């Protein structure tokens, strides 16, 4: 798993060499009925199905380097793609609904409608969403639309809760959602998966993934298409609100040598969604449509030296988002928004031991550029960041980490953020974990520069800030058959950006959020698992 990222501990540098695979052929034919009386015929054809040895539980995104799960002090949940698919979970949004402290909302109530995620009561723009290490939050509004995001090509999803700007910089105020797509690395035989559905309302779905490896080369390709005429969202009239989604993802890499790896990924999304605009209540039967095309790509060069003591990653990414909104009954009948972004980063990791203490020091330098065009308003901004994190693991089971980051902005004041985290594991099966840090959320391009004549930007906006901490107890019972975790969190947010007439301002005062998160998992048999979460 850690081979997805070039930065890893020495203990996990050779994970790919320990993998063994067994292949088989299976076909699943099933029927299902949805709450909307959609009767679909679904089948899955797996040309070759792999079973690998169980690897140590590793969390990739909670620190600058992947860490064993029992050493992570931050509150984190890891969702495995294979488990989600075996449970019948269809979308990433549905998967996130099962995570404590996470709220998922659909603005229009229909498939394809704007789907936002919030963590610990903060706004949707306060989360840093990453897909294969590319930040994908909207540059105009700050949030990420999870609509039409299927789990078919997902390897894992990691949700890190609490302020994480000390690791990721701006827009990680309430947490991070890191999504990693499947890879063909380490596979002995190719694997082809097909899934299709058809049903009422002229609904259809086609999803296919192909992955494998040949010598030093490996790759994965996936394509997904969803289409439906939908139903009428309004209580009035009979106009249907349909949607269409097309997603293609390609990941290709090569192990040039034992010490050098290069990997690239590109993802394109083309979506169209129709809805009834919320101009008055109750909702009238009117016409509105959004069309989106999003593309992002990233390439990494990964090196490992001195038997894993020194690991480096050089990365570069680009992204582009084009949104067209048509709403004849709205104040703004037509709006086109085009945003572009690019970034580069260097990460160097030193792994060393001192007096029986395992140490990991990480240095990070990154840069990104963002461009915005909407309604005749164009803007651009740059940011350069410097970060450092040090992790110490003691033989007693205690792990502590400290991270600090400074960001240089061309249109905002520079700011420094930090995070500390600790974990203590006992032989009794008890683990204590805690973290504290600061969070930053930058004003969006809409808030800072406005668009058309309907909203006036405020160039004097200050970034939103927060200070938060959490403390949790994890307990394992019955030799791991039952695991429970309860965590308390506290967050104080300042300079919240809010609407004021036709512009935006920084609100006066501190916003306080307190809460408790509980997770329980009972696995009495290999084929049966009970899970519960509470917030």
HURA-V231790 format. One record per residue. SS is DSSP state (~ for helix, > for strand, _ for the rest). D_CENTER is the distance of its C-alpha to the mean C-alpha in Angstrom with 1 decimal. Layout:
ss=<SS	SS>
d_center=<D_CENTER	D_CENTER>
This chain:
ss=<_	~	~	~	_	_	_	_	_	~	~	~	_	_	~	~	~	~	_	_	_	_	_	_	_	>	>	>	>	>	>	>	>	_	_	_	_	_	>	>	>	>	>	>	>	>	_	_	_	_	_	_	_	_	_	_	_	>	>	_	_	_	_	_	_	_	>	>	~	~	~	_	_	_	>	>	>	>	>	>	~	~	~	~	~	~	_	_	_	_	>	~	~	~	~	~	_	_	_	_	_	>	>	>	>	>	_	_	_	_	_	_	_	_	>	>	>	>	>	_	_	_	_	~	~	~	>	>	>	>	>	_	_	>	>	_	_	_	_	_	_	_	_	_	_	_	_	_	_	>	_	_	_	>	>	>	>	>	>	>	>	_	_	_	~	~	~	~	_	_	_	_	_	_	>	>	>	>	>	>	>	_	_	_	_	_	_	_	_	_	>	>	>	>	>	>	>	>	>	_	_	_	>	>	>	>	>	>	>	>	>	>	>	>	_	_	>	>	>	>	>	>	>	>	>	>	>	>	>	>	>	_	_	_	_	_	_	_	_	_	>	>	>	>	>	>	>	>	>	>	>	>	>	>	>	_	_	_	_	>	>	>	>	>	>	>	>	>	>	>	>	>	>	>	>	_	_	_	_	_	_	_	_	_	_	_	_	>	>	>	>	>	>	>	>	>	>	>	>	>	>	>	>	>	>	_	_	_	_	>	>	>	>	>	>	>	>	>	>	>	>	>	>	>	>	>	_	_	_	_	_	_	_	>	>	>	>	>	>	>	>	>	>	>	>	>	>	>	>	>	>	>	>	>	_	_	>	>	>	>	>	>	>	>	>	>	>	>	>	>	>	>	>	>	_	_	>	>	>	>	>	>	>	>	>	>	>	>	>	>	>	>	>	_	_	_	_	>	>	>	>	>	>	>	>	>	>	>	>	_	_	_	_	_	>	>	>	>	>	>	>	>	>	>	>	_	_	_	_	>	>	>	>	>	>	>	>	>	>	>	>	_	_	_	~	~	~	~	~	>	>	_	_	_	>	>	_	_	_	_	_	_	_	>	>	>	>	>	>	>	>	>	>	>	>	>	>	~	~	~	_	>	>	>	>	>	>	>	>	>	>	>	>	>	_	_	>	>	>	>	_	_	>	>	>	>	_	_	_	>	>	>	>	>	>	>	>	>	>	>	>	>	>	>	>	_	_	>	>	>	>	>	>	>	_>
d_center=<16.3	16.6	18.1	14.8	15.0	18.4	18.5	19.7	22.5	25.8	25.7	22.9	24.1	26.1	23.8	24.1	27.9	27.9	26.2	28.7	28.3	30.3	30.3	31.5	31.8	30.8	30.6	29.4	31.0	30.0	30.5	28.7	29.4	27.0	27.8	28.8	31.3	29.4	31.0	29.2	30.4	27.6	28.1	26.2	28.0	26.8	29.0	28.2	26.2	25.3	25.7	24.8	25.9	23.9	22.2	21.8	18.6	16.5	13.4	11.9	9.8	12.0	14.7	15.6	16.6	15.8	17.8	19.5	18.0	21.3	21.3	18.1	19.2	16.1	15.1	12.3	11.7	11.0	11.1	12.9	13.0	16.8	17.2	15.3	17.5	20.6	20.2	20.1	16.7	16.2	12.9	9.3	10.7	13.5	11.7	10.0	13.6	14.8	13.0	15.4	15.0	12.5	14.2	13.4	16.0	17.5	19.7	22.2	22.3	22.2	20.1	18.3	18.7	16.3	13.6	12.1	10.3	12.0	12.1	15.7	17.4	16.0	15.3	12.4	12.8	12.5	8.8	7.2	4.1	4.4	5.8	8.6	9.0	9.4	8.5	8.5	9.5	13.0	15.7	18.2	16.7	13.7	11.5	9.3	11.1	9.6	13.3	14.4	11.1	12.9	12.2	15.2	13.7	10.8	11.8	9.5	6.5	6.8	7.1	9.4	11.7	14.3	15.0	13.3	15.0	17.4	14.8	12.6	15.2	15.1	12.6	11.2	14.1	12.8	9.8	6.5	3.1	3.3	4.2	7.9	10.6	14.2	16.9	20.6	21.4	24.1	25.0	28.8	29.0	27.0	25.1	25.1	23.6	24.6	23.9	25.6	26.5	29.0	30.3	31.9	31.1	31.0	27.5	26.4	23.4	23.5	20.9	21.7	20.3	22.5	22.0	24.4	26.0	29.5	30.7	28.6	26.6	23.6	21.3	19.3	19.6	18.3	19.4	18.9	21.1	21.4	24.4	26.3	29.0	27.6	29.7	31.1	28.9	31.9	34.8	37.2	38.0	36.8	34.5	31.5	28.0	26.4	23.3	22.4	19.2	19.3	16.5	17.4	15.5	17.6	17.1	20.4	21.5	24.8	26.0	28.8	30.3	29.6	28.4	26.7	23.7	22.4	19.3	18.0	15.6	15.9	14.2	16.1	15.8	19.0	19.2	22.1	22.3	25.5	26.0	28.8	28.4	28.6	31.7	33.8	33.8	34.5	32.3	34.6	34.5	33.6	31.7	28.5	26.1	22.9	22.3	19.2	18.8	15.7	15.9	14.2	15.5	15.4	18.1	18.5	21.9	21.8	25.1	26.4	29.9	32.4	31.2	27.7	28.9	27.5	24.2	23.0	20.2	21.0	18.2	18.4	16.2	17.1	15.6	17.6	17.3	20.4	20.9	24.3	25.3	28.7	30.3	34.1	34.6	32.1	33.4	31.4	32.3	30.4	27.6	26.0	23.1	22.3	19.8	19.4	17.6	18.2	17.7	19.1	18.7	20.9	20.2	23.1	23.3	26.6	27.1	30.6	32.6	35.1	37.5	35.4	32.2	29.2	27.7	24.7	24.7	22.0	22.8	20.4	21.4	19.2	20.1	18.7	20.5	19.7	22.2	22.7	25.5	26.2	29.7	31.5	29.5	28.0	26.4	24.8	23.5	22.8	21.3	22.1	20.7	22.3	20.8	22.3	21.5	24.0	23.6	26.8	27.3	30.7	32.7	32.9	29.2	28.2	25.3	24.7	22.5	22.8	20.8	22.0	20.8	22.9	21.8	24.6	24.3	26.8	26.7	25.8	27.3	25.9	24.2	23.6	20.9	21.0	19.7	21.7	20.9	23.2	23.6	27.0	27.6	31.0	33.0	33.4	29.8	28.8	25.9	25.5	22.3	21.9	20.1	21.0	19.9	19.7	17.1	17.5	16.5	18.3	20.3	19.0	21.3	22.8	23.6	25.1	26.9	27.2	28.0	31.3	33.8	31.8	29.7	30.9	28.6	29.2	29.1	30.0	26.9	25.6	22.0	21.0	21.1	20.7	22.0	20.6	21.3	21.0	23.1	22.8	25.0	24.0	26.9	27.6	30.6	32.7	31.6	27.9	28.6	27.3	24.6	24.2	22.2	23.0	21.5	22.9	21.1	22.6	21.4	23.7	22.5	24.8	25.4	23.3	23.4	25.1	27.1	30.8	32.9	31.7	29.8	27.4	28.5	27.4	28.5	30.9	30.3	27.8	25.3	25.2	22.7	23.6	22.4	22.4	19.9	21.3	20.2	22.8	22.9	26.2	26.7	30.5	30.5	28.5	28.1	27.5	24.8	24.9	21.9	21.9	19.8	21.3	20.3>
